[in-house]
């Protein structure tokens, strides 16, 4: 039963993985690889039907992100350097490079991959078995305060926007990766940030609050008219990382009709915050169970952070998704509940956020 559950994923960093040549050289999205977590053949094996393909901009001169499975100390050093703010020109350049890769994949896919901009296109892709890619930007550094770039990027296909990564920008403040820690660090949205939220609502761009600090979270809750969304976050009560959501935040997301995509990164799953890939898959299930019990089944989905995180060895990569769904099935989740967690909740949110 569980092996046939389709998965729509809230977040991956595959485009950045493909862009960074020291890891991506010779890697094709159309050939099965041992590099990274996602390519089309492995997506098919894992039941991945679509997701939010993120475009994250590392600062210049910090080097490429350490490969999945690297020494955790190397990753921590990279993340500390990456928290330095980036300028608009650099961010826009990197975003365009990743967008080009995404559209080159679509063009070469012979209908097996579709970048979806409308609900009709989303449903058509899913009905026809094409992998549905959503143009998502993680951290709004590629957008100017006047929002000119937002409107141009929207016409280019942008349909989901994370206001911040774990660093400050002109719109808001992201949380650091310190552990343990509270998400209540730093000030809320700037005036430009409020304008950005309202513009995203008007255009029908989904707003992602993962990485956002707590004051910024409550500002979005105040000003946004859309359901609240965190595409790849976990439970602070189970793992006290600033990146994770407090019970009060989880309650607000559910009350808005929103959703949380549960992150697979071991540092956000474990009670001790350690970057240990030997973390059991049970720890991921624990976060799903907690959210389902607190928020209700309609408000919980998956947000892997594939190609950007250290995931449990037991999961491995996208081909391990049937193992996760089977484990949930063993824990008492019926097929209807698995379908909601797997894909239906994400599709509902897009139907509530994008224009008809």
C-alpha positions in Angstrom: 0.0 0.0 0.0 2.5 2.6 1.2 4.9 1.9 -1.7 2.4 3.4 -4.1 1.9 6.7 -2.2 2.8 9.6 -4.5 5.1 12.3 -2.9 5.0 16.0 -3.6 8.0 17.6 -1.8 8.1 21.0 -0.1 11.8 21.7 -0.7 14.9 20.5 -2.4 18.3 22.1 -3.3 18.8 20.0 -6.5 19.3 23.0 -8.8 22.2 24.4 -6.6 23.7 20.9 -6.5 23.6 20.7 -10.3 25.1 24.3 -10.6 28.1 23.7 -8.3 30.4 22.0 -10.7 32.7 20.3 -8.2 29.8 18.1 -7.2 27.6 18.3 -10.3 30.2 17.9 -13.1 29.2 15.0 -15.2 25.9 14.6 -13.4 22.8 14.7 -15.5 19.3 15.1 -14.1 18.3 12.4 -16.5 20.7 9.7 -15.4 20.7 7.8 -12.2 23.6 8.9 -10.0 25.2 8.4 -6.6 25.7 12.1 -6.4 23.2 14.1 -4.4 19.7 13.0 -3.6 17.5 13.6 -6.6 17.6 12.9 -10.4 14.7 11.9 -12.6 15.3 8.1 -12.5 15.6 8.1 -8.8 12.5 10.3 -8.5 10.5 7.8 -10.4 11.7 5.0 -8.1 10.8 7.0 -5.0 7.4 8.0 -6.1 8.2 11.7 -6.3 5.6 13.4 -8.5 6.7 17.0 -8.0 8.0 19.7 -5.6 9.4 23.1 -4.9 12.8 23.4 -6.6 14.6 26.0 -4.5 17.1 28.6 -5.7 19.4 29.5 -2.8 22.3 32.0 -3.2 25.5 31.3 -1.3 27.7 34.4 -0.7 30.6 34.8 -3.1 34.0 33.5 -2.1 32.8 30.9 0.4 33.3 27.9 -1.9 30.7 25.3 -2.7 28.6 23.7 0.0 30.2 20.5 1.3 28.8 17.4 -0.3 26.1 15.4 1.5 27.8 13.1 4.0 30.8 15.4 4.5 32.4 16.0 7.9 29.8 18.0 9.9 32.4 20.4 11.0 33.0 21.4 7.3 29.2 22.0 6.9 29.0 24.1 10.1 32.0 26.2 8.9 30.3 26.7 5.5 27.0 27.7 7.1 28.6 30.3 9.3 30.3 31.9 6.3 27.1 31.6 4.3 25.2 33.7 6.9 26.9 36.9 5.6 24.4 39.0 3.6 24.6 38.9 -0.2 24.0 41.7 -2.6 21.2 42.0 -5.2 23.4 41.6 -8.3 25.1 38.5 -7.0 21.8 36.9 -5.9 20.0 37.7 -9.1 22.9 36.3 -11.1 22.9 33.0 -9.2 19.1 32.8 -9.4 19.1 33.2 -13.1 21.8 30.5 -13.5 19.6 28.0 -11.5 16.5 29.0 -13.4 18.3 28.4 -16.6 19.1 24.8 -15.5 15.5 24.3 -14.5 14.2 25.4 -17.9 16.9 23.4 -19.7 15.7 20.3 -17.9 12.2 21.0 -18.9 13.1 21.6 -22.5 15.1 18.4 -22.7 12.6 16.2 -20.8 10.3 15.3 -23.7 7.3 16.0 -21.6 8.5 14.1 -18.5 9.2 17.3 -16.5 7.1 20.4 -16.4 7.7 23.8 -14.7 4.2 24.6 -13.5 2.9 28.2 -13.2 -0.9 27.6 -12.9 -3.2 25.2 -11.2 -4.3 23.8 -14.6 -0.6 23.2 -15.5 0.0 21.5 -12.1 -3.0 19.2 -12.5 -2.1 18.4 -16.1 1.5 17.5 -15.2 0.3 15.2 -12.4 -2.4 13.6 -14.6 0.1 12.9 -17.3 2.9 11.6 -15.1 5.3 14.5 -15.6 7.5 15.6 -12.7 6.0 19.0 -11.6 8.7 21.6 -10.8 7.7 24.7 -8.9 10.0 27.8 -9.2 10.9 28.6 -5.6 13.4 31.2 -4.3 14.9 30.6 -0.9 15.8 34.0 0.5 14.6 37.1 -1.3 18.0 38.7 -1.9 17.4 38.6 -5.7 14.5 41.0 -5.2 15.0 44.8 -4.9 13.2 46.9 -2.3 11.1 48.5 -5.1 9.9 44.9 -6.0 10.6 45.4 -9.8 12.4 42.1 -9.8 9.5 40.3 -8.1 7.1 41.1 -11.0 9.7 40.1 -13.6 10.5 36.9 -11.8 6.8 36.2 -11.5 6.4 36.4 -15.2 9.4 34.1 -15.5 7.6 31.5 -13.4 8.3 32.3 -9.7 5.4 30.9 -7.7 6.9 30.4 -4.2 9.2 32.6 -2.2 11.0 32.1 1.1 11.4 35.6 2.6 14.8 34.7 4.1 17.4 32.0 4.4 19.3 32.0 7.8 20.6 35.5 7.4 19.3 39.1 7.3 18.2 40.8 4.1 16.3 44.0 3.4 13.0 42.4 4.0 13.4 40.3 7.2 15.7 38.3 9.4 16.6 34.6 9.4 17.5 32.5 12.4 21.1 31.2 12.9 21.9 27.5 13.1 23.1 27.7 16.7 21.9 24.8 18.9 20.0 24.8 21.2 18.3 28.1 20.6 15.0 30.0 20.2 13.6 31.3 16.9 12.9 34.6 18.8 16.1 36.3 17.6 16.1 39.6 15.8 13.5 42.1 14.6 10.5 41.5 12.5 9.7 42.4 8.9 10.9 45.7 7.6 8.6 48.1 5.8 9.8 46.6 2.5 9.1 43.2 3.9 5.5 44.1 4.6 5.2 45.4 1.0 6.7 42.1 -0.3 4.2 40.0 1.6 1.3 42.1 0.3 2.7 41.9 -3.3 3.1 38.1 -3.1 -0.5 37.8 -1.9 -1.7 40.0 -4.8 0.2 38.0 -7.4 -0.5 34.6 -5.9 3.0 33.7 -4.9 3.1 31.3 -2.0 5.1 32.7 1.0 7.4 30.3 2.8 8.3 31.1 6.5 11.0 28.4 7.0 14.2 30.1 8.2 12.3 33.2 9.3 12.7 34.4 12.9 9.7 34.5 15.3 9.0 38.2 15.1 9.0 38.0 11.3 6.7 34.9 11.5 4.1 36.8 13.5 4.3 39.8 11.1 3.6 37.5 8.2 0.7 36.0 10.1 -0.6 39.6 10.7 -0.3 40.9 7.1 -0.7 37.9 4.9 -4.2 36.9 3.7 -3.0 33.4 2.6 -2.6 30.2 4.7 0.7 30.2 6.6 3.3 27.9 5.2 6.7 26.5 6.3 8.0 24.3 3.5 10.8 22.5 5.4 10.7 22.8 9.2 10.4 20.6 12.3 9.2 20.7 15.9 11.1 22.9 18.4 9.7 20.9 21.3 11.4 17.8 20.0 14.6 19.4 18.7 15.3 22.9 20.1 17.0 24.4 16.9 16.1 28.0 16.1 15.1 26.6 12.7 12.2 24.6 14.2 8.7 25.8 15.0 7.3 26.3 18.5 3.9 24.9 19.5 2.4 28.4 19.2 3.7 28.7 15.7 2.3 25.3 14.7 -1.1 26.2 16.2 -1.1 29.5 14.1 -0.3 27.6 10.9 -3.1 25.1 11.5 -5.6 27.8 12.4 -4.8 29.7 9.2 -5.5 26.5 7.1 -1.8 26.3 6.4 0.8 23.5 6.3 4.3 22.5 7.5 6.6 20.3 5.3 8.6 18.2 7.7 12.3 18.6 7.1 14.5 15.4 6.9 17.7 17.1 8.1 19.1 15.1 11.0 20.2 18.3 12.9 16.6 19.4 13.0 15.2 16.0 13.9 17.5 14.9 16.8 17.0 16.0 20.4 20.7 16.7 20.6 21.0 18.5 17.3 23.9 16.4 16.1 24.7 16.1 12.4 24.7 12.3 12.5 23.4 10.5 9.4 23.0 7.3 11.6 19.9 9.0 13.0 17.0 6.5 12.8 14.1 7.1 10.5 11.9 6.9 13.7 13.1 10.4 14.5 11.5 11.7 11.4 8.3 9.9 12.1 8.3 11.3 15.6 8.1 14.9 14.2 5.4 13.9 11.8 3.4 12.3 14.6 3.8 15.3 16.8 2.5 17.7 14.1 -0.4 15.4 13.2 -1.5 15.2 16.8 -1.2 18.9 17.4 -2.3 20.4 14.0 -4.4 17.7 12.4 -3.7 15.5 9.4 -4.6 18.3 6.9 -1.7 20.5 7.9 1.3 18.2 7.7 3.3 17.3 4.6 6.9 16.6 3.6 9.7 19.1 3.0 12.8 16.9 2.5 15.6 19.5 2.0 17.1 16.9 -0.3 20.4 17.9 -1.9 20.8 20.5 0.9 20.8 18.5 4.1 22.2 15.4 5.9 19.3 12.9 5.9 19.1 9.6 7.8 21.1 6.8 6.2 18.1 4.6 6.5 16.3 6.9 4.0 19.4 7.6 1.8 17.9 9.6 -1.0 14.6 10.1 -2.9 14.5 6.3 -3.5 14.0 5.8 0.2 10.6 7.6 0.3 8.6 4.3 0.1 10.5 3.1 3.2 9.3 6.3 5.0 5.7 5.8 3.9 5.8 2.1 4.8 7.0 3.0 8.3 4.2 5.5 8.7 1.8 2.8 7.5 3.2 0.4 10.1 2.5 3.1 12.8 -1.2 3.2 11.9 -1.5 5.8 9.2 -4.2 4.7 6.8 -3.8 5.1 3.0 -6.0 8.2 3.0 -3.8 9.8 5.6 -0.6 8.9 3.8 -2.0 10.4 0.6 -2.6 13.7 2.4 0.9 13.8 3.9 2.4 12.6 0.7 0.9 15.0 -1.8 -2.7 16.1 -1.3 -2.1 18.7 1.4 0.5 20.5 -0.8 -1.9 20.5 -3.7 -4.6 21.9 -1.5 -2.3 24.8 -0.3 -1.4 25.7 -3.9 -5.1 25.7 -4.8 -5.7 28.1 -1.9 -2.8 30.3 -2.8 -2.4 30.5 -6.6 -5.0 32.2 -8.7 -7.7 30.0 -10.2 
